[in-house]
């Protein structure tokens, strides 16, 4: 009788335990064989930006893999506590570059984030900020509606009042972070339009498609214009489909699986029938996502082959130009030497393994001297929308990055990603540092046209 009661109590306890532990659902959970590949050596710790700032094991790649394993085996729950450690990951992929065992942390965190979004409710404030981000930023036509208001916000001096009074802090630190990276709105943001096809200058070497981006096309229109001029000057006919939208980087990196798939399908469809040799992108985060379409659409059968074909054509613009070679002559950008520090964007360096090519291109400009910062591979804290969702960690990383860039003694920063550029400009301003920042394509464009800085 006593044994029966003990077994009954044990069963009831186990039943209660099972109810408390909420694991991954059956839709593409992190693969156990990828989890088991981690030997817990700790090489990733020194290169992980979140671990370096927060200093907790669970906020490192190794710690998150421990959590994935525990959740997968029913030893821990996918709940508010574990979710915060997955949310603290910037997705910079520095650990992937560092790991001597070849652990595919990128695939593990990519599988975990949709699990979090499906299975873990978020707070009202968190949902509010995320709703703004995912319903606005990936849709340039929606974002464009707000441009006149943002232009007035800046031109009428309201922005200065808001920042001086700190009124947004009363509402949300995340809104403060969002407002703090707002770039200057110019009239070009309202007027950027391209023909469907822009002819090559001189002999046509390639026919390439170009992805305009979301933030890039509205807030960094000079970068897109410079990219088109550089491509056409080097023998490329440029095709710009009007139907293209967002590349899906923001939702894909935050586990918004369905939205990412919808945007990826739209992007693929927009280039169908364009007969291009390559598809060119000038934003690092977008480029990494475009090259991941075969994974993003892995469970959409009708797009699997289309995605593979699309991915095979995608090239970062610097990768492409370094591969095919520049044919247009380059002029000096200044009368004397110009010291440039190139900022390695994480999704270019770690995600696409592109580091040497941008430097090779910049060094072809007469008079350019490249300077290298310490901790060049450390994330600046932008990481898509991370600096809006995790502002405290992002601010510390941004401060470190700017210190390292300024300490090189360079005159100018070359940054190949709009998010990084916004983050770096913010922290340059906060530290009172005056230092120019331009996209490498703008520098090449100036050198081709003989424009002096």
Helices and strands as residue ranges (DSSP letters): H 2-20, H 32-36, G 45-47, H 49-54, G 57-59, H 61-72, H 80-87, H 94-98, H 105-119, H 124-132, I 133-137, H 140-145, H 147-155, H 158-165, H 168-171, H 173-180, H 188-191, E 197-198, E 206-210, H 215-219, H 221-233, E 236-239, H 249-253, H 257-271, E 278-281, H 284-290, H 293-296, G 301-303, H 304-313, E 314-316, H 317-324, E 338-343, H 346-349, H 356-363, E 368-371, H 386-389, H 391-406, E 412-415, H 418-430, E 436-438, H 440-449
